[in-house]
Amino acid sequence: MFGLSYCVFLKPFGNEDGPGANLPFRWDLQFFADEEKTEEATPRKLQQARRRGQVPRSAELSTVVTLLAGFLVLKAGGSYLLRELYSYFRYSLASDRLNTYLDEISLANLFNHTVLTVATIFLPVGLAILVAGVMVNYLQTGGVFSLEPLKVKLDRINPLAGLKRMFSPQKWVDLLKALFKIGGVLLIIWNTFKGQVFPLAETNVLYPPLPLAGMIWQLMFTIVLRIVLLLLALAIFDFYYQRFQYRKSLRMTKKEVQDEFKQTEGDPRIKSRIRQKQRQLAMRRMMQDVPKADVVITNPTHLAIALKYEAEKMAAPKVLAKGEGYVAAKIKEVATEHRIPLVENKPLAQTLYRTVEIGELIPPHLYQAVAEVLAFVYKLRQKR
């Protein structure tokens, strides 16, 4: 774990002065250490975690946003809600209603009126909270749906694992957040009551019911708004902290990264061996085409390019083989065995090697230079 190895010396049983005394036995204690997870999660592991329903999500942010949405709707329609409640109580507590004989019809009417009033008052608030909750969770997670978190896992009921989770850094952070919320809420309530409620109580003024209800509602909204702003600051911190913890929990060891690369891209040694075999096959096919060439243009020692031209079949000469160093030497060796002329032309050899691939026709700007070489080769053949 710390990059250290230790050597432990043991004395064998029996005679301490024997030939086996002080025989060293090397124990590498790294064998017992866990490899540190220092590598960032790969895109494949992030995708697998997302498929299992593991995504960074702040419950604090969801709570604050839904709470703020609900109270904003209450604030926007506060006067309407108070009027509806006032009308409901006036209707329910009227003298004719109190003296009504309770039968099935009157009870049904009272029940229907109550349900309709409650739905009218609290349905907009509930819809606002529902929409805000869905939206904030969707923006955080991207709309993940997975049944994996619902599966029963035995490690969740393991007492040792439970103790480990109880004293984990996450629990300490949760404790600090809880203390911060309790202390902040109490401080806000105390300052609000000290500045507005206590002076109002000392005046000994009796207010009518509706103005008093409006004052109480305004006071409640002020308290809630201050609490929400405090919790919003905590939620923003929690949002980034959860993302940090999520990335940290998915970190990988170097061996895990290598194993994943082997699974997705294949073993590098096997791929290197495959590329080597492919080069060998291409080299073999190229060398088989060298005897068909009309001429081999050389550098003279570093480069070799084999050309073939058939006037009836080809629009221009074609490169059958090319190479440098060892490959160039093999091309010249095969050409010599099959009595193919070797023509030294350094500029032409370098241009052909750089610009023309195997199996391609030479470009038009090289026609003149290659034609001179081929004419020279044809004269040699006629002399022979």
Buried (B, 14 or more C-beta within 10 A) or exposed (E): EEEEEEEEEEEEEEEEEEEEEEEEEEBEEBEEEEEEBEBEBBEEBBEBBBEBBBBBBBEBBBBBBBBBBBBBBBBEBBEEBBEBEEEBEEEEEEEEBEEEEEEEEEEEEBEEBEEEBEEEBBEBBEEBBEEBBEBBBEEBBEEBEEEEEEEEEEEEEEEEEEEEEEEEEEEEBEEEBEEBBEEBBEEBBEEBBEEBBEEEEEEEEEEEEEEEBBBEBEBBBBBBBBBBEBBBEBBBBBBEBBBEBBEEEBBBBEEBBBEBBBEEEEEEEEEEEEEEEEEEEEBEEBBEBBBEBBBBBBBBEBBBBBBBBEEEEEEBBBBBBBBBEEBBBBBBEBBEEEEBBBBEBEEBBBBBBEEBEBEEBBEEEBEEBBEEBBEEBEEEEEEE
